[in-house]
Amino acid sequence: MENFIKMLKQTGLTNNEAKVYLTLIKTGRTGGSEIAKKSKIYRPYVYDNLKKLQEKGLVSETIIKNKKTFSAVSPEKLL
């Protein structure tokens, strides 16, 4: 996991962006609270990082039953 985070950071992601992205890769489509719990990042920071990842085109957002969920695009997009 640490090696993958290092690789993600080499592509220009911050440490927290890399952790959030990796959590989404591992869990699939999920909400911000679940990402915070699994990544051990303070929830407001998770949402900040999700927004940055969306701006970079690495995360998509969907609303299902009035709840925001997020999913990561394929890691191949980073290449």
C-alpha positions in Angstrom: 0.0 0.0 0.0 2.8 2.4 0.9 4.5 1.8 -2.4 1.3 2.6 -4.3 0.9 5.8 -2.3 4.5 6.8 -3.2 3.7 6.1 -6.9 0.6 8.3 -6.7 2.5 11.1 -5.0 5.0 10.9 -7.9 2.1 11.7 -10.3 1.5 14.9 -8.4 -1.1 13.9 -5.7 -0.7 15.0 -2.1 -0.4 12.3 0.6 -4.1 12.7 1.6 -5.3 12.7 -2.1 -3.4 9.5 -2.6 -4.9 7.9 0.5 -8.4 8.9 -0.5 -7.9 7.7 -4.1 -6.5 4.4 -2.9 -9.4 3.9 -0.5 -11.8 4.4 -3.3 -9.9 1.9 -5.5 -10.1 -0.7 -2.7 -13.7 -0.1 -1.6 -15.4 0.9 -4.9 -18.3 3.4 -4.9 -18.9 4.7 -1.4 -19.7 7.8 0.7 -17.4 10.4 2.3 -18.0 9.1 5.8 -16.9 5.6 4.9 -13.8 6.9 3.1 -12.9 8.9 6.2 -13.3 5.9 8.4 -11.2 3.6 6.2 -8.5 6.1 5.3 -8.3 7.5 8.8 -8.5 11.1 7.5 -10.6 13.7 9.2 -14.0 13.8 7.3 -13.9 17.5 6.3 -10.4 16.9 4.8 -11.7 13.9 2.9 -14.3 16.1 1.2 -11.7 18.7 0.4 -9.5 16.0 -1.2 -12.4 14.5 -3.1 -13.1 17.9 -4.6 -9.5 18.2 -5.7 -9.5 14.7 -7.1 -12.7 15.5 -9.0 -11.0 18.6 -10.5 -8.1 16.4 -11.6 -10.6 13.9 -13.2 -9.7 11.0 -10.9 -13.0 10.8 -9.0 -16.6 10.9 -10.0 -19.6 11.8 -7.9 -23.1 10.3 -8.1 -26.1 11.0 -6.0 -28.0 7.8 -5.1 -31.1 8.1 -2.9 -30.2 11.7 -1.9 -26.7 10.6 -0.8 -23.5 11.5 -2.5 -21.2 8.6 -3.4 -17.8 8.7 -5.0 -15.9 6.3 -7.2 -12.3 6.4 -8.5 -11.6 6.3 -12.2 -9.2 3.6 -13.4 -5.6 4.0 -12.2 -4.6 3.7 -15.9 -5.9 7.3 -16.3 -2.9 8.5 -14.2 -0.5 7.1 -16.7 
